[in-house]
Amino acid sequence: MNQFQSTCILRCRALLAATPGLEYRDFEELEGKNEPYLGLRVSDHTSRRIEIYVYLDEAGYMINGEEWTVYERPDYPSDEALIAALVGGLQGLLSQ
């Protein structure tokens, strides 16, 4: 696990822990077609299924297996900005 992944996972864990009514297990290492990544599934009070994915240099989430939102390194000036955008997006989603 690299520094980007470690920081991203810590920030996601903090958000999830601070959000009541969620059901989830911790991140697990998964093997993709091109690279390994870390994933986590979350269920909330609306019965949505949110999957969070953290790759070596990008992250994103999928809602109910259909709606994919990705945060890629070229779109942000730093890893911190990318992680802040991801966590902000998740926070907005979880507050709905």
N, CA, C and O atoms as a GROMACS GRO file, in nm:
protein
  384
    1MET      N    1   0.085  -0.117   0.000
    1MET     CA    2   0.000   0.000   0.000
    1MET      C    3   0.090   0.124   0.000
    1MET      O    4   0.183   0.135   0.080
    2ASN      N    5   0.062   0.216  -0.092
    2ASN     CA    6   0.143   0.337  -0.098
    2ASN      C    7   0.083   0.449  -0.011
    2ASN      O    8  -0.023   0.431   0.049
    3GLN      N    9   0.151   0.563  -0.005
    3GLN     CA   10   0.108   0.673   0.081
    3GLN      C   11  -0.029   0.728   0.040
    3GLN      O   12  -0.111   0.759   0.126
    4PHE      N   13  -0.053   0.740  -0.090
    4PHE     CA   14  -0.182   0.787  -0.138
    4PHE      C   15  -0.293   0.696  -0.085
    4PHE      O   16  -0.392   0.744  -0.030
    5GLN      N   17  -0.277   0.566  -0.102
    5GLN     CA   18  -0.379   0.472  -0.058
    5GLN      C   19  -0.399   0.479   0.094
    5GLN      O   20  -0.513   0.479   0.142
    6SER      N   21  -0.291   0.484   0.168
    6SER     CA   22  -0.300   0.490   0.315
    6SER      C   23  -0.378   0.612   0.361
    6SER      O   24  -0.467   0.601   0.445
    7THR      N   25  -0.345   0.727   0.306
    7THR     CA   26  -0.412   0.851   0.344
    7THR      C   27  -0.559   0.847   0.302
    7THR      O   28  -0.647   0.886   0.379
    8CYS      N   29  -0.584   0.802   0.182
    8CYS     CA   30  -0.721   0.794   0.131
    8CYS      C   31  -0.806   0.703   0.219
    8CYS      O   32  -0.919   0.738   0.254
    9ILE      N   33  -0.754   0.589   0.254
    9ILE     CA   34  -0.829   0.493   0.336
    9ILE      C   35  -0.854   0.550   0.476
    9ILE      O   36  -0.964   0.535   0.529
   10LEU      N   37  -0.755   0.614   0.534
   10LEU     CA   38  -0.774   0.675   0.667
   10LEU      C   39  -0.884   0.779   0.665
   10LEU      O   40  -0.968   0.784   0.755
   11ARG      N   41  -0.884   0.862   0.563
   11ARG     CA   42  -0.987   0.967   0.552
   11ARG      C   43  -1.126   0.908   0.527
   11ARG      O   44  -1.224   0.957   0.582
   12CYS      N   45  -1.134   0.805   0.445
   12CYS     CA   46  -1.262   0.739   0.421
   12CYS      C   47  -1.312   0.671   0.548
   12CYS      O   48  -1.430   0.681   0.581
   13ARG      N   49  -1.224   0.603   0.619
   13ARG     CA   50  -1.263   0.538   0.745
   13ARG      C   51  -1.317   0.641   0.845
   13ARG      O   52  -1.418   0.616   0.911
   14ALA      N   53  -1.251   0.756   0.854
   14ALA     CA   54  -1.295   0.860   0.947
   14ALA      C   55  -1.435   0.910   0.910
   14ALA      O   56  -1.519   0.929   0.998
   15LEU      N   57  -1.459   0.932   0.782
   15LEU     CA   58  -1.590   0.976   0.737
   15LEU      C   59  -1.696   0.871   0.769
   15LEU      O   60  -1.802   0.904   0.821
   16LEU      N   61  -1.668   0.745   0.737
   16LEU     CA   62  -1.766   0.639   0.762
   16LEU      C   63  -1.795   0.625   0.911
   16LEU      O   64  -1.911   0.607   0.950
   17ALA      N   65  -1.692   0.632   0.993
   17ALA     CA   66  -1.711   0.620   1.138
   17ALA      C   67  -1.795   0.734   1.194
   17ALA      O   68  -1.866   0.717   1.292
   18ALA      N   69  -1.786   0.851   1.132
   18ALA     CA   70  -1.859   0.969   1.180
   18ALA      C   71  -2.001   0.978   1.122
   18ALA      O   72  -2.076   1.070   1.157
   19THR      N   73  -2.038   0.886   1.037
   19THR     CA   74  -2.170   0.889   0.972
   19THR      C   75  -2.257   0.779   1.031
   19THR      O   76  -2.229   0.661   1.010
   20PRO      N   77  -2.363   0.816   1.103
   20PRO     CA   78  -2.448   0.714   1.164
   20PRO      C   79  -2.531   0.637   1.061
   20PRO      O   80  -2.560   0.688   0.952
   21GLY      N   81  -2.568   0.515   1.095
   21GLY     CA   82  -2.661   0.437   1.014
   21GLY      C   83  -2.599   0.361   0.899
   21GLY      O   84  -2.672   0.312   0.812
   22LEU      N   85  -2.467   0.348   0.896
   22LEU     CA   86  -2.402   0.276   0.787
   22LEU      C   87  -2.366   0.135   0.830
   22LEU      O   88  -2.336   0.110   0.947
   23GLU      N   89  -2.368   0.044   0.736
   23GLU     CA   90  -2.319  -0.091   0.757
   23GLU      C   91  -2.206  -0.115   0.658
   23GLU      O   92  -2.223  -0.095   0.537
   24TYR      N   93  -2.090  -0.158   0.708
   24TYR     CA   94  -1.975  -0.182   0.621
   24TYR      C   95  -1.871  -0.265   0.695
   24TYR      O   96  -1.870  -0.272   0.818
   25ARG      N   97  -1.786  -0.326   0.618
   25ARG     CA   98  -1.666  -0.392   0.670
   25ARG      C   99  -1.548  -0.310   0.625
   25ARG      O  100  -1.564  -0.219   0.543
   26ASP      N  101  -1.432  -0.338   0.677
   26ASP     CA  102  -1.313  -0.260   0.642
   26ASP      C  103  -1.270  -0.289   0.498
   26ASP      O  104  -1.316  -0.385   0.435
   27PHE      N  105  -1.181  -0.206   0.447
   27PHE     CA  106  -1.127  -0.224   0.313
   27PHE      C  107  -1.059  -0.360   0.303
   27PHE      O  108  -0.997  -0.408   0.398
   28GLU      N  109  -1.071  -0.420   0.186
   28GLU     CA  110  -1.001  -0.545   0.159
   28GLU      C  111  -0.925  -0.532   0.028
   28GLU      O  112  -0.965  -0.458  -0.062
   29GLU      N  113  -0.815  -0.605   0.019
   29GLU     CA  114  -0.734  -0.602  -0.102
   29GLU      C  115  -0.798  -0.693  -0.206
   29GLU      O  116  -0.832  -0.808  -0.178
   30LEU      N  117  -0.815  -0.639  -0.327
   30LEU     CA  118  -0.878  -0.710  -0.437
   30LEU      C  119  -0.784  -0.709  -0.557
   30LEU      O  120  -0.698  -0.621  -0.568
   31GLU      N  121  -0.799  -0.804  -0.644
   31GLU     CA  122  -0.713  -0.813  -0.762
   31GLU      C  123  -0.794  -0.778  -0.886
   31GLU      O  124  -0.887  -0.850  -0.922
   32GLY      N  125  -0.758  -0.667  -0.950
   32GLY     CA  126  -0.825  -0.626  -1.072
   32GLY      C  127  -0.756  -0.684  -1.195
   32GLY      O  128  -0.658  -0.756  -1.184
   33LYS      N  129  -0.809  -0.651  -1.312
   33LYS     CA  130  -0.749  -0.699  -1.438
   33LYS      C  131  -0.607  -0.645  -1.456
   33LYS      O  132  -0.517  -0.717  -1.499
   34ASN      N  133  -0.588  -0.515  -1.423
   34ASN     CA  134  -0.460  -0.451  -1.448
   34ASN      C  135  -0.377  -0.424  -1.324
   34ASN      O  136  -0.255  -0.406  -1.334
   35GLU      N  137  -0.439  -0.421  -1.207
   35GLU     CA  138  -0.366  -0.388  -1.085
   35GLU      C  139  -0.449  -0.424  -0.962
   35GLU      O  140  -0.572  -0.433  -0.969
   36PRO      N  141  -0.382  -0.445  -0.851
   36PRO     CA  142  -0.456  -0.467  -0.727
   36PRO      C  143  -0.515  -0.334  -0.678
   36PRO      O  144  -0.463  -0.227  -0.710
   37TYR      N  145  -0.620  -0.342  -0.601
   37TYR     CA  146  -0.681  -0.223  -0.543
   37TYR      C  147  -0.747  -0.260  -0.412
   37TYR      O  148  -0.755  -0.378  -0.377
   38LEU      N  149  -0.795  -0.161  -0.341
   38LEU     CA  150  -0.862  -0.181  -0.214
   38LEU      C  151  -1.008  -0.143  -0.231
   38LEU      O  152  -1.039  -0.042  -0.294
   39GLY      N  153  -1.096  -0.222  -0.175
   39GLY     CA  154  -1.238  -0.195  -0.191
   39GLY      C  155  -1.315  -0.214  -0.062
   39GLY      O  156  -1.272  -0.286   0.028
   40LEU      N  157  -1.429  -0.147  -0.056
   40LEU     CA  158  -1.516  -0.150   0.061
   40LEU      C  159  -1.659  -0.132   0.015
   40LEU      O  160  -1.684  -0.050  -0.073
   41ARG      N  161  -1.752  -0.206   0.072
   41ARG     CA  162  -1.895  -0.190   0.040
   41ARG      C  163  -1.966  -0.131   0.160
   41ARG      O  164  -1.943  -0.171   0.274
   42VAL      N  165  -2.054  -0.035   0.132
   42VAL     CA  166  -2.129   0.034   0.237
   42VAL      C  167  -2.277   0.025   0.202
   42VAL      O  168  -2.315   0.043   0.086
   43SER      N  169  -2.359  -0.002   0.302
   43SER     CA  170  -2.504   0.007   0.288
   43SER      C  171  -2.551   0.116   0.383
   43SER      O  172  -2.499   0.128   0.494
   44ASP      N  173  -2.649   0.194   0.339
   44ASP     CA  174  -2.699   0.302   0.425
   44ASP      C  175  -2.848   0.286   0.450
   44ASP      O  176  -2.908   0.187   0.407
   45HIS      N  177  -2.907   0.381   0.517
   45HIS     CA  178  -3.048   0.376   0.555
   45HIS      C  179  -3.144   0.377   0.436
   45HIS      O  180  -3.262   0.345   0.451
   46THR      N  181  -3.096   0.414   0.318
   46THR     CA  182  -3.181   0.417   0.199
   46THR      C  183  -3.171   0.288   0.118
   46THR      O  184  -3.230   0.277   0.011
   47SER      N  185  -3.096   0.192   0.168
   47SER     CA  186  -3.072   0.064   0.101
   47SER      C  187  -2.984   0.078  -0.023
   47SER      O  188  -2.978  -0.012  -0.106
   48ARG      N  189  -2.916   0.191  -0.035
   48ARG     CA  190  -2.818   0.205  -0.144
   48ARG      C  191  -2.697   0.119  -0.110
   48ARG      O  192  -2.664   0.097   0.006
   49ARG      N  193  -2.634   0.071  -0.214
   49ARG     CA  194  -2.507   0.000  -0.198
   49ARG      C  195  -2.399   0.089  -0.260
   49ARG      O  196  -2.402   0.117  -0.380
   50ILE      N  197  -2.307   0.131  -0.180
   50ILE     CA  198  -2.198   0.218  -0.225
   50ILE      C  199  -2.069   0.139  -0.214
   50ILE      O  200  -2.036   0.087  -0.108
   51GLU      N  201  -1.997   0.131  -0.323
   51GLU     CA  202  -1.868   0.062  -0.324
   51GLU      C  203  -1.760   0.166  -0.343
   51GLU      O  204  -1.764   0.246  -0.437
   52ILE      N  205  -1.662   0.167  -0.253
   52ILE     CA  206  -1.550   0.261  -0.260
   52ILE      C  207  -1.428   0.184  -0.306
   52ILE      O  208  -1.397   0.076  -0.255
   53TYR      N  209  -1.358   0.239  -0.405
   53TYR     CA  210  -1.239   0.176  -0.460
   53TYR      C  211  -1.120   0.271  -0.449
   53TYR      O  212  -1.132   0.390  -0.481
   54VAL      N  213  -1.007   0.219  -0.405
   54VAL     CA  214  -0.885   0.298  -0.396
   54VAL      C  215  -0.775   0.223  -0.471
   54VAL      O  216  -0.734   0.114  -0.433
   55TYR      N  217  -0.728   0.286  -0.578
   55TYR     CA  218  -0.620   0.230  -0.660
   55TYR      C  219  -0.488   0.297  -0.622
   55TYR      O  220  -0.484   0.376  -0.528
   56LEU      N  221  -0.383   0.267  -0.692
   56LEU     CA  222  -0.252   0.323  -0.661
   56LEU      C  223  -0.246   0.475  -0.672
   56LEU      O  224  -0.174   0.540  -0.596
   57ASP      N  225  -0.323   0.532  -0.766
   57ASP     CA  226  -0.314   0.677  -0.786
   57ASP      C  227  -0.449   0.741  -0.820
   57ASP      O  228  -0.453   0.853  -0.871
   58GLU      N  229  -0.557   0.672  -0.792
   58GLU     CA  230  -0.691   0.726  -0.814
   58GLU      C  231  -0.789   0.654  -0.722
   58GLU      O  232  -0.756   0.551  -0.663
   59ALA      N  233  -0.908   0.708  -0.711
   59ALA     CA  234  -1.010   0.647  -0.626
   59ALA      C  235  -1.147   0.684  -0.680
   59ALA      O  236  -1.161   0.774  -0.763
   60GLY      N  237  -1.248   0.613  -0.633
   60GLY     CA  238  -1.382   0.644  -0.677
   60GLY      C  239  -1.484   0.562  -0.602
   60GLY      O  240  -1.451   0.483  -0.514
   61TYR      N  241  -1.610   0.584  -0.639
   61TYR     CA  242  -1.717   0.506  -0.578
   61TYR      C  243  -1.825   0.478  -0.681
   61TYR      O  244  -1.843   0.552  -0.778
   62MET      N  245  -1.896   0.368  -0.657
   62MET     CA  246  -2.005   0.327  -0.744
   62MET      C  247  -2.130   0.311  -0.658
   62MET      O  248  -2.124   0.258  -0.548
   63ILE      N  249  -2.241   0.357  -0.711
   63ILE     CA  250  -2.368   0.348  -0.641
   63ILE      C  251  -2.453   0.240  -0.707
   63ILE      O  252  -2.480   0.246  -0.827
   64ASN      N  253  -2.494   0.143  -0.628
   64ASN     CA  254  -2.580   0.033  -0.674
   64ASN      C  255  -2.528  -0.038  -0.799
   64ASN      O  256  -2.606  -0.085  -0.882
   65GLY      N  257  -2.398  -0.044  -0.812
   65GLY     CA  258  -2.338  -0.115  -0.924
   65GLY      C  259  -2.355  -0.049  -1.060
   65GLY      O  260  -2.327  -0.110  -1.163
   66GLU      N  261  -2.402   0.078  -1.061
   66GLU     CA  262  -2.431   0.143  -1.189
   66GLU      C  263  -2.365   0.279  -1.207
   66GLU      O  264  -2.308   0.306  -1.313
   67GLU      N  265  -2.371   0.363  -1.109
   67GLU     CA  266  -2.327   0.502  -1.123
   67GLU      C  267  -2.185   0.518  -1.068
   67GLU      O  268  -2.165   0.517  -0.946
   68TRP      N  269  -2.086   0.532  -1.157
   68TRP     CA  270  -1.945   0.538  -1.121
   68TRP      C  271  -1.897   0.682  -1.118
   68TRP      O  272  -1.918   0.758  -1.213
   69THR      N  273  -1.834   0.720  -1.008
   69THR     CA  274  -1.772   0.852  -0.995
   69THR      C  275  -1.625   0.829  -0.965
   69THR      O  276  -1.592   0.763  -0.866
   70VAL      N  277  -1.537   0.882  -1.049
   70VAL     CA  278  -1.393   0.857  -1.033
   70VAL      C  279  -1.320   0.988  -1.009
   70VAL      O  280  -1.358   1.093  -1.062
   71TYR      N  281  -1.215   0.980  -0.930
   71TYR     CA  282  -1.128   1.094  -0.900
   71TYR      C  283  -0.988   1.052  -0.944
   71TYR      O  284  -0.925   0.967  -0.881
   72GLU      N  285  -0.940   1.113  -1.053
   72GLU     CA  286  -0.814   1.074  -1.114
   72GLU      C  287  -0.707   1.180  -1.091
   72GLU      O  288  -0.735   1.300  -1.088
   73ARG      N  289  -0.585   1.135  -1.073
   73ARG     CA  290  -0.472   1.223  -1.041
   73ARG      C  291  -0.454   1.339  -1.140
   73ARG      O  292  -0.430   1.451  -1.095
   74PRO      N  293  -0.466   1.320  -1.271
   74PRO     CA  294  -0.444   1.434  -1.362
   74PRO      C  295  -0.545   1.549  -1.343
   74PRO      O  296  -0.519   1.661  -1.387
   75ASP      N  297  -0.657   1.522  -1.280
   75ASP     CA  298  -0.761   1.624  -1.262
   75ASP      C  299  -0.741   1.709  -1.137
   75ASP      O  300  -0.817   1.803  -1.114
   76TYR      N  301  -0.640   1.679  -1.056
   76TYR     CA  302  -0.618   1.750  -0.929
   76TYR      C  303  -0.473   1.790  -0.915
   76TYR      O  304  -0.384   1.720  -0.964
   77PRO      N  305  -0.447   1.904  -0.849
   77PRO     CA  306  -0.310   1.952  -0.836
   77PRO      C  307  -0.224   1.871  -0.739
   77PRO      O  308  -0.102   1.883  -0.740
   78SER      N  309  -0.288   1.789  -0.654
   78SER     CA  310  -0.212   1.711  -0.556
   78SER      C  311  -0.296   1.590  -0.511
   78SER      O  312  -0.417   1.584  -0.534
   79ASP      N  313  -0.229   1.497  -0.448
   79ASP     CA  314  -0.301   1.383  -0.391
   79ASP      C  315  -0.400   1.430  -0.286
   79ASP      O  316  -0.511   1.379  -0.278
   80GLU      N  317  -0.359   1.528  -0.205
   80GLU     CA  318  -0.447   1.579  -0.099
   80GLU      C  319  -0.575   1.638  -0.158
   80GLU      O  320  -0.683   1.618  -0.103
   81ALA      N  321  -0.563   1.710  -0.268
   81ALA     CA  322  -0.681   1.768  -0.333
   81ALA      C  323  -0.772   1.659  -0.388
   81ALA      O  324  -0.895   1.669  -0.378
   82LEU      N  325  -0.714   1.555  -0.445
   82LEU     CA  326  -0.792   1.443  -0.496
   82LEU      C  327  -0.866   1.374  -0.381
   82LEU      O  328  -0.985   1.346  -0.392
   83ILE      N  329  -0.796   1.347  -0.272
   83ILE     CA  330  -0.857   1.280  -0.157
   83ILE      C  331  -0.967   1.367  -0.096
   83ILE      O  332  -1.073   1.316  -0.059
   84ALA      N  333  -0.943   1.496  -0.086
   84ALA     CA  334  -1.044   1.588  -0.032
   84ALA      C  335  -1.169   1.588  -0.120
   84ALA      O  336  -1.281   1.592  -0.069
   85ALA      N  337  -1.151   1.583  -0.251
   85ALA     CA  338  -1.265   1.579  -0.342
   85ALA      C  339  -1.342   1.448  -0.326
   85ALA      O  340  -1.465   1.449  -0.323
   86LEU      N  341  -1.272   1.337  -0.317
   86LEU     CA  342  -1.337   1.207  -0.297
   86LEU      C  343  -1.417   1.207  -0.168
   86LEU      O  344  -1.535   1.170  -0.168
   87VAL      N  345  -1.355   1.247  -0.058
   87VAL     CA  346  -1.422   1.246   0.072
   87VAL      C  347  -1.539   1.343   0.071
   87VAL      O  348  -1.644   1.314   0.129
   88GLY      N  349  -1.523   1.459   0.008
   88GLY     CA  350  -1.633   1.554  -0.004
   88GLY      C  351  -1.749   1.497  -0.084
   88GLY      O  352  -1.865   1.517  -0.048
   89GLY      N  353  -1.718   1.428  -0.192
   89GLY     CA  354  -1.823   1.364  -0.272
   89GLY      C  355  -1.897   1.257  -0.194
   89GLY      O  356  -2.020   1.249  -0.199
   90LEU      N  357  -1.820   1.175  -0.122
   90LEU     CA  358  -1.883   1.073  -0.039
   90LEU      C  359  -1.968   1.134   0.072
   90LEU      O  360  -2.077   1.085   0.102
   91GLN      N  361  -1.917   1.240   0.133
   91GLN     CA  362  -1.991   1.305   0.241
   91GLN      C  363  -2.125   1.359   0.189
   91GLN      O  364  -2.228   1.342   0.254
   92GLY      N  365  -2.122   1.422   0.074
   92GLY     CA  366  -2.246   1.471   0.014
   92GLY      C  367  -2.342   1.358  -0.017
   92GLY      O  368  -2.462   1.369   0.007
   93LEU      N  369  -2.291   1.250  -0.070
   93LEU     CA  370  -2.373   1.134  -0.103
   93LEU      C  371  -2.435   1.074   0.023
   93LEU      O  372  -2.554   1.043   0.024
   94LEU      N  373  -2.355   1.057   0.127
   94LEU     CA  374  -2.403   0.994   0.250
   94LEU      C  375  -2.499   1.082   0.328
   94LEU      O  376  -2.576   1.032   0.410
   95SER      N  377  -2.497   1.212   0.303
   95SER     CA  378  -2.588   1.302   0.376
   95SER      C  379  -2.724   1.314   0.307
   95SER      O  380  -2.814   1.379   0.360
   96GLN      N  381  -2.741   1.253   0.191
   96GLN     CA  382  -2.869   1.259   0.118
   96GLN      C  383  -2.973   1.170   0.183
   96GLN      O  384  -3.086   1.162   0.135
   0.00000   0.00000   0.00000
